């Protein structure tokens, strides 16, 4: 529903075919696909957990907090995500203005084709437009040349607060997870502050094994999970067959001395 290229039904089928044993659809700042995903998983005989990936601002960096196992009809969480999405269209227009100054015209309309809903428009959709229009060969080249800090098309955005995102998830009976911590450009002190504040607000897990991490980061964040007493999550961060680092079902396993987050969510698996 946000920046993936496959429908929930196609993802459920791909997950089942690839040997996935437990699946969660985690769209950015959006829960609109949850009932479809759960139904598709059930049709495949695939256990399912509700999911979302909430954008927050922490120490002037965008951080993603995954929610798992929550009630997708929770009114407080739905309103919080609507508020989080509301700034995306204005930001996208500013991104298009920046790209126009660099000689790339029509990027807002071009990006919108890939999402339809301006409330969900993101850098990924602009990247797909830049590939489609021949400006770049692939999305990796896009993010080397555009849409990142200091490059044309980059516009910062103030997202939800860390406290709010964790509270929405936990109040909806889910578990909050710090997604792919190895991607954030934090100093050691800033990263320590992120984990400390996250835990203080009720966060319970961190993504250790993910398509966004190196093997060295698997080890580093396994140690971080133990240091902060957090459960460990494992997720592909799969968006598209043509764009993602890792396919569904292809990740390494969690280290044996960690508490898997799904053990804490056993009663929430559908």
C-alpha positions in Angstrom: 0.0 0.0 0.0 3.0 2.4 0.4 6.2 1.7 -1.6 6.0 -1.9 -2.5 5.4 -3.1 -6.1 3.4 -6.3 -5.3 -0.1 -6.6 -3.9 -0.7 -8.2 -0.5 -2.0 -11.3 -2.3 1.1 -11.6 -4.5 3.4 -11.1 -1.5 1.6 -13.8 0.5 2.0 -16.3 -2.4 5.6 -15.4 -2.8 6.3 -15.8 0.9 4.6 -19.2 1.0 6.5 -20.4 -2.1 9.8 -19.2 -0.7 9.3 -21.1 2.6 8.5 -18.3 4.9 6.9 -19.6 8.1 5.6 -16.3 9.6 4.9 -13.1 7.6 4.1 -9.5 8.4 3.2 -6.8 5.8 4.9 -3.6 7.1 3.9 -0.7 4.8 5.2 2.8 5.7 2.9 4.8 7.9 -0.1 2.8 6.6 -2.3 -0.1 7.8 -4.7 -0.2 4.8 -3.4 -3.5 3.5 -3.7 -5.4 6.8 -7.0 -7.2 6.4 -6.2 -8.1 2.8 -2.8 -9.4 3.8 -4.2 -11.5 6.7 -6.8 -13.0 4.4 -4.3 -13.7 1.7 -1.9 -15.4 4.3 -4.8 -17.5 5.6 -5.6 -18.6 2.1 -2.0 -19.7 1.7 -1.9 -21.5 5.1 0.7 -18.9 6.2 0.8 -17.7 9.8 0.5 -13.9 9.9 1.2 -10.9 12.2 -0.1 -7.4 11.6 2.6 -4.8 10.8 3.5 -1.3 9.9 6.7 0.8 9.7 6.3 4.3 11.3 8.6 7.2 10.4 9.9 9.1 13.3 12.4 11.9 13.7 15.2 11.3 16.3 18.3 13.5 16.6 17.4 15.0 13.2 17.5 11.6 11.6 14.5 9.7 10.2 14.2 6.4 12.1 11.7 3.6 11.3 9.8 1.9 14.1 8.1 -1.3 13.1 4.9 -2.3 14.9 4.0 -6.0 15.1 0.9 -7.8 16.3 -1.3 -4.7 17.0 -5.0 -4.2 16.4 -5.2 -2.7 12.9 -8.6 -1.1 13.7 -7.2 0.8 16.7 -8.6 4.4 16.4 -5.6 6.1 18.1 -3.1 4.4 15.9 -5.1 5.1 12.7 -5.3 8.8 13.5 -1.6 9.0 14.4 -0.6 7.5 11.1 -3.0 9.8 9.2 -1.2 12.7 10.9 2.2 11.3 10.0 1.2 10.9 6.4 -0.3 14.4 6.1 3.1 16.1 5.4 4.2 13.8 2.6 2.4 15.7 -0.3 3.9 19.1 0.6 7.3 17.5 1.0 7.0 15.8 -2.4 6.1 19.1 -4.1 9.3 20.6 -2.6 11.3 17.6 -3.8 9.9 18.2 -7.3 10.9 21.8 -7.2 14.4 20.9 -6.2 14.7 18.4 -9.0 13.3 20.9 -11.5 16.1 23.3 -10.6 18.5 20.5 -11.5 16.8 20.2 -14.9 14.4 17.3 -14.2 10.8 18.3 -14.9 7.5 16.6 -14.1 8.8 14.5 -11.2 5.9 15.0 -8.9 3.4 13.7 -11.4 5.8 11.0 -12.5 6.3 9.8 -8.9 2.6 10.0 -8.2 1.9 7.4 -10.9 3.7 4.8 -8.8 1.6 5.3 -5.7 -1.7 7.0 -6.6 -2.3 8.5 -3.1 -0.3 11.7 -2.5 -0.5 11.0 1.3 1.8 8.0 0.7 4.3 9.5 -1.8 7.9 8.9 -0.9 11.5 9.1 -2.2 11.1 5.6 -3.5 8.4 6.7 -5.9 10.6 9.6 -7.1 13.4 7.1 -7.6 11.2 4.9 -9.8 10.3 7.9 -11.9 14.0 8.8 -12.4 14.7 5.3 -13.6 11.7 5.1 -15.8 12.6 8.5 -17.4 16.2 7.4 -18.1 17.8 9.8 -15.7 19.4 6.9 -13.8 20.0 3.2 -14.6 18.5 1.9 -11.3 17.3 3.0 -7.9 20.8 2.5 -6.4 22.2 5.1 -8.8 19.3 7.4 -7.9 20.2 7.4 -4.3 23.9 8.1 -5.1 23.0 11.1 -7.1 19.7 12.4 -5.9 17.2 12.5 -3.0 19.8 12.2 -0.2 21.2 14.9 2.0 23.2 17.4 0.0 21.9 16.2 -3.4 19.1 17.5 -5.7 15.6 16.5 -4.6 16.4 16.1 -0.9 13.9 17.7 1.5 14.0 16.8 5.2 10.7 16.1 6.9 9.8 16.1 10.6 7.9 12.9 11.3 6.2 11.5 14.4 8.0 11.6 17.8 9.6 8.4 19.0 7.4 8.4 22.1 4.2 8.7 20.0 5.1 5.9 17.6 5.9 3.5 20.4 2.8 4.5 22.4 0.5 4.0 19.4 1.8 0.5 18.9 1.8 -0.6 22.5 -1.6 0.9 23.2 -2.9 -1.1 20.2 -1.6 -4.3 21.9 1.4 -4.6 19.6 5.2 -4.6 20.1 7.4 -1.8 18.9 10.7 -2.7 17.1 13.6 -0.5 16.0 14.0 -1.3 12.3 17.4 -1.8 10.6 19.5 0.3 13.1 22.6 -0.1 11.0 21.2 2.2 8.4 21.1 5.3 10.6 24.0 7.8 10.6 24.2 8.1 14.4 27.3 8.7 16.5 27.8 6.0 19.3 26.2 8.4 21.8 23.2 9.2 19.6 22.6 5.5 19.0 22.8 4.7 22.7 20.3 7.5 23.3 17.9 6.1 20.7 17.9 2.7 22.4 17.7 4.1 25.9 14.7 6.3 25.0 13.0 3.6 23.0 13.2 1.2 25.9 12.0 3.9 28.3 8.9 4.5 26.2 8.0 0.7 26.2 9.8 -0.5 23.0 10.6 -4.2 23.3 12.6 -5.4 20.2 15.2 -4.5 17.6 15.7 -5.8 14.1 18.9 -7.8 14.1 18.9 -9.8 10.9 17.6 -7.8 7.9 18.3 -7.3 4.3 19.6 -3.9 5.2 22.4 -5.2 7.5 25.8 -6.7 6.8 26.8 -10.0 8.6 29.0 -7.8 10.9 25.9 -5.8 11.8 24.0 -9.0 12.6 26.5 -9.6 15.3 26.7 -6.0 16.5 22.9 -5.6 17.0 22.6 -9.1 18.5 24.9 -7.8 21.2 22.9 -4.5 21.4 19.7 -6.5 21.9 21.2 -8.4 24.8 22.7 -5.2 26.3 19.3 -3.5 26.4 17.2 -6.6 27.1 15.3 -6.4 23.8 13.8 -9.2 21.8 15.2 -9.8 18.3 13.4 -9.4 15.0 14.2 -10.7 11.6 12.8 -9.2 8.4 13.7 -9.0 4.7 12.8 -5.4 4.1 11.5 -6.7 0.8 9.9 -4.0 -1.5 10.2 -5.4 -5.0 11.7 -8.3 -6.9 13.8 -5.8 -8.9 14.9 -3.4 -6.1 15.4 -5.3 -2.8 18.6 -6.5 -1.2 17.0 -9.8 -0.1 14.1 -11.8 -1.3 11.4 -13.2 1.1 12.6 -16.2 2.9 16.3 -15.8 2.0 17.7 -14.3 5.2 20.1 -15.9 7.7 18.6 -17.2 11.0 18.7 -15.3 14.3 21.5 -16.2 16.7 20.5 -18.9 19.1 21.0 -16.9 22.3 18.4 -14.2 21.4 14.7 -14.0 22.3 12.8 -14.0 19.0 10.1 -11.2 18.9 7.6 -13.7 17.6 7.8 -15.7 20.9 6.4 -12.6 22.6 3.7 -12.4 20.0 2.6 -16.0 20.0 -0.9 -15.1 21.0 -1.2 -12.5 18.3 -0.3 -14.7 15.3 -3.3 -15.3 13.0 
